[in-house]
Amino acid sequence: MNQLQEATVYLQHKLTDRPTVGLILGSGLGMLADEIKNPIKIKYQEIPGFPVSTVEGHAGQLVIGELQGVDVIAMQGRFHYYEGYGLDAVTFPVRVMKELGIEKLLVTNAAGGVNRDLEPGDLMLITDHINNTGQNPLIGENVEQHGVRFPDMSTAYDRELQTIARKAAQQLSIPLKEGVYVWNTGPSYETPAEIKMLDILGGDAVGMSTVPEVTVARQAGIRCVGISCISNMAAGILDQPLTHDEVIETTEKVRESFLQFVKQLIEDIG
C-alpha cells in the first residue's frame, strides 16, 4: 500500500490531465504509444515500486498524453511472471492506473494461434480467457480498498466494449477474429501435445500475459477489452520451430492495421 501511494503521488505530479483509459502494449506492439500527442514519458525504474521490463520488444516506460482526443496512460511494455516477478509486481501498474482514475483498460498481446482458422497477422478480439497456470494475482491477504475478495469474472472482457470493437473494425474494413485466450507462464513455448490439449479445452490463442492484469483490473472495477495479434501458429500446427524473432517480425507486418484499429477503438470507447 505504501508503494502504491508513493507511485500514485509521483505520477500525479507529472500529470496535467486525468487519464481515463489505460493501455497495456504487448511484445512488438509498443509503437502505438508513439502515436500519443504531447507525451510525458517516464521510465519504469523512475517510478516507486515499478519493476523493470527485461524482454525484447518492450520499451519499459509509461507514456501519458492524448490519443484520438482521449487522455490515456500507456504501458509501453509489460511485466511477465516468467521474468521472475511475483504477480503482485506484474499487476502493480494496474493498481496504480486505478488510483490515477482509469475506468477502462485496453490490453494487447502477441499470441500463438491454437485455432487453425487463425493465421499469423490476424487480430483477435478476446472474448474470454483460460488461466492455465494455477496462479492467481489475488492470492493472499485481501485489501478492501482494492476490491472484493471474490470478484465475478463472468464478463471479464466487457461486452459493450467488445461490441464497440467489432463496429470499429467493420467501419475500417479490418478483419477481426474472435476467440478465447489461454495464459501459460512460459517462457518456454508449449509442446504440440499441450497445444492439442488447449484446443480441446476451447482455447483459440495462447500467450504468457494479460490474464493477471485483467483479473486485477476486474477486481478494481475497471472495464476491459483485449486484442491479440496472432504472431505465429502454436507448436505442432506448422512444421517449424518457434522464435521470439518471429513474434516481433509479424507484429511489425500488421503495424498499420493494428494502429488504425486501436486508435479508432480508443476514440470510440473514450
C-alpha positions in Angstrom: 0.0 0.0 0.0 2.9 2.4 0.8 4.5 1.7 -2.6 1.1 2.1 -4.3 0.6 5.5 -2.7 4.2 6.6 -3.5 3.9 5.6 -7.1 0.5 7.3 -7.4 1.7 10.6 -5.9 4.8 10.5 -8.0 2.8 10.2 -11.2 0.1 12.7 -10.2 2.8 15.3 -10.0 3.7 14.5 -13.6 0.1 14.7 -14.9 -1.6 17.7 -16.4 -4.9 15.9 -17.2 -6.6 12.9 -15.6 -6.3 9.9 -17.9 -9.5 7.7 -18.2 -8.2 4.9 -20.5 -5.3 2.7 -19.8 -3.3 0.8 -22.4 -1.0 -2.2 -21.9 1.0 -2.9 -25.1 2.5 -6.3 -25.6 5.5 -7.7 -27.5 6.2 -5.7 -30.6 3.0 -3.5 -30.2 4.5 -0.6 -28.3 4.5 1.5 -31.5 1.0 2.6 -30.5 2.5 4.7 -27.7 4.4 6.7 -30.3 1.1 8.0 -31.6 0.3 9.7 -28.3 0.3 13.5 -28.6 2.1 15.8 -26.1 3.6 12.7 -24.4 5.0 12.5 -20.9 7.5 9.6 -20.9 8.6 8.0 -17.7 11.0 5.1 -17.4 9.7 2.3 -15.2 12.8 2.4 -13.0 12.0 6.0 -12.1 8.6 5.1 -10.6 8.5 3.9 -7.0 7.5 0.2 -6.8 7.7 -0.5 -10.5 9.6 -3.5 -11.8 11.8 -3.2 -14.9 10.8 -4.8 -18.2 13.5 -7.2 -19.4 12.0 -8.5 -22.6 13.0 -7.5 -26.2 10.2 -5.6 -27.8 9.2 -3.9 -24.6 10.4 -0.3 -24.2 9.9 -0.2 -20.5 8.2 3.1 -19.9 4.9 4.8 -19.2 3.6 7.2 -21.9 0.9 9.7 -20.8 -0.9 12.0 -23.1 -3.7 12.3 -25.6 -4.7 9.7 -28.2 -7.6 10.4 -30.6 -8.8 13.1 -28.2 -8.8 10.8 -25.2 -6.5 11.2 -22.2 -4.6 7.9 -21.9 -1.8 6.3 -19.9 0.1 3.6 -21.8 2.4 0.9 -20.7 5.0 0.6 -23.5 6.0 -2.9 -22.4 4.6 -5.0 -19.6 5.9 -7.3 -16.9 5.6 -11.1 -17.0 5.5 -13.8 -14.4 8.3 -15.7 -16.3 10.7 -12.8 -15.7 10.8 -13.8 -12.0 8.4 -11.2 -10.7 5.6 -12.1 -8.4 2.1 -11.5 -9.7 1.7 -8.6 -7.2 4.6 -6.9 -9.1 3.3 -7.9 -12.5 -0.1 -6.3 -11.8 1.2 -3.3 -9.7 0.8 -0.9 -12.7 -2.9 -1.8 -12.9 -3.4 -0.9 -9.3 -1.6 2.4 -10.0 -3.8 3.1 -13.0 -6.9 2.6 -10.9 -5.6 5.1 -8.3 -5.0 7.6 -11.1 -8.6 7.4 -12.3 -8.5 4.8 -15.1 -12.0 3.5 -15.9 -11.3 1.4 -19.0 -8.4 -0.8 -19.9 -7.3 -2.0 -23.3 -4.9 -4.9 -23.1 -2.9 -6.1 -26.1 -0.6 -9.1 -26.6 1.2 -11.1 -29.2 -0.2 -14.7 -29.1 0.2 -18.1 -30.8 -2.7 -19.3 -32.8 -4.2 -22.5 -31.5 -7.4 -22.4 -33.6 -6.4 -23.5 -37.1 -8.8 -20.9 -38.6 -6.4 -18.2 -37.3 -3.4 -17.1 -39.3 -0.2 -15.1 -38.4 -1.1 -11.4 -38.7 -4.7 -11.8 -37.6 -6.1 -9.5 -35.0 -8.3 -11.4 -32.5 -10.8 -9.8 -30.1 -10.5 -11.7 -26.8 -14.0 -12.8 -25.7 -12.9 -14.8 -22.6 -9.8 -16.4 -21.2 -8.5 -19.5 -19.5 -6.0 -19.3 -16.7 -3.9 -22.5 -17.3 -1.1 -21.6 -14.8 -2.6 -22.5 -11.4 -1.6 -19.0 -10.2 -3.8 -16.0 -9.4 -2.7 -12.4 -8.6 -5.4 -12.2 -5.9 -4.0 -15.0 -3.7 -3.0 -13.6 -0.3 -4.4 -11.1 2.1 -7.3 -9.1 0.5 -7.2 -5.3 0.8 -10.7 -4.0 0.8 -9.6 -0.8 -1.0 -8.6 -2.9 -4.0 -12.0 -4.6 -4.4 -14.0 -7.6 -3.2 -12.4 -10.8 -2.0 -14.2 -12.9 -4.7 -14.6 -10.9 -7.9 -17.0 -12.0 -10.6 -15.2 -12.9 -13.8 -18.2 -13.9 -15.9 -17.8 -10.8 -18.0 -14.0 -10.3 -17.7 -14.0 -8.7 -21.1 -16.7 -6.1 -21.2 -19.5 -7.0 -23.7 -20.3 -3.4 -24.6 -16.6 -2.7 -25.3 -16.5 -5.8 -27.5 -19.4 -4.5 -29.5 -17.7 -1.2 -30.0 -14.5 -3.0 -31.1 -16.5 -5.0 -33.7 -18.0 -1.9 -35.1 -14.7 -0.1 -35.3 -13.1 -3.0 -37.2 -16.1 -3.1 -39.5 -16.0 0.6 -40.1 -12.3 0.3 -41.1 -12.8 -2.9 -43.2 -10.2 -4.6 -41.0 -10.9 -8.3 -40.4 -11.3 -9.1 -36.7 -11.3 -12.7 -35.5 -12.6 -13.6 -32.0 -11.6 -16.2 -29.5 -10.5 -17.4 -26.1 -7.0 -16.5 -24.9 -5.1 -19.0 -22.7 -2.5 -17.9 -20.2 0.6 -20.1 -19.7 3.5 -19.0 -17.6 6.2 -19.5 -20.2 9.0 -18.7 -21.0 9.3 -22.0 -22.9 6.8 -22.3 -25.8 4.2 -25.1 -25.5 4.7 -28.6 -26.8 2.5 -29.9 -29.6 0.7 -32.1 -27.1 0.0 -29.1 -24.8 -1.4 -27.2 -27.8 -3.6 -30.1 -28.7 -4.9 -30.1 -25.1 -5.6 -26.4 -25.2 -7.5 -26.8 -28.4 -9.7 -29.5 -26.8 -10.3 -27.2 -23.8 -11.6 -24.4 -26.0 -8.6 -22.1 -26.3 -8.1 -20.2 -29.6 -4.8 -18.4 -28.8 -2.1 -18.8 -26.2 0.3 -16.4 -24.6 2.3 -15.5 -21.4 0.5 -12.4 -20.2 -2.8 -10.5 -20.0 -4.8 -12.7 -17.7 -3.3 -11.5 -14.3 -3.7 -7.9 -15.4 -7.3 -8.3 -16.4 -8.1 -10.2 -13.2 -6.8 -7.4 -11.1 -8.5 -4.8 -13.2 -11.8 -6.5 -12.8 -11.4 -6.7 -9.1 -10.8 -3.0 -9.2 -13.9 -2.3 -11.2 -12.1 -1.4 -14.4 -13.8 -2.4 -17.7 -11.6 -4.4 -20.0 -11.2 -5.0 -23.7 -8.5 -7.3 -25.1 -6.9 -7.7 -28.6 -4.4 -10.4 -29.5 -2.1 -10.1 -32.5 -1.6 -13.7 -33.8 2.1 -13.7 -34.3 2.7 -17.3 -35.1 0.8 -20.6 -35.2 1.4 -22.6 -32.0 3.6 -25.7 -31.7 2.7 -28.7 -33.9 0.4 -26.8 -36.2 3.1 -25.9 -38.7 6.3 -27.9 -39.1 8.7 -25.2 -38.0 10.4 -24.0 -34.8 9.0 -21.1 -32.8 11.1 -18.0 -32.0 10.6 -14.6 -30.4 12.1 -13.0 -33.5 9.1 -14.3 -35.5 6.8 -12.6 -33.0 8.4 -9.2 -33.5 8.5 -9.7 -37.2 4.8 -10.5 -37.5 3.7 -7.6 -35.3 5.8 -5.2 -37.5 3.9 -6.5 -40.6 0.5 -5.7 -39.1 1.6 -2.3 -37.8 -0.6 -0.2 -39.9 -3.8 -2.1 -39.4 -3.2 -2.5 -35.7 -2.6 1.2 -35.2 -5.6 2.2 -37.3 -7.9 -0.2 -35.5 -6.8 0.5 -31.9 -6.8 4.3 -32.5 -10.4 4.1 -33.7 -11.3 1.9 -30.7 -9.7 4.3 -28.3 -11.7 7.2 -29.8 -14.9 5.2 -29.6 -14.6 3.9 -26.1 -13.1 7.2 -24.7 
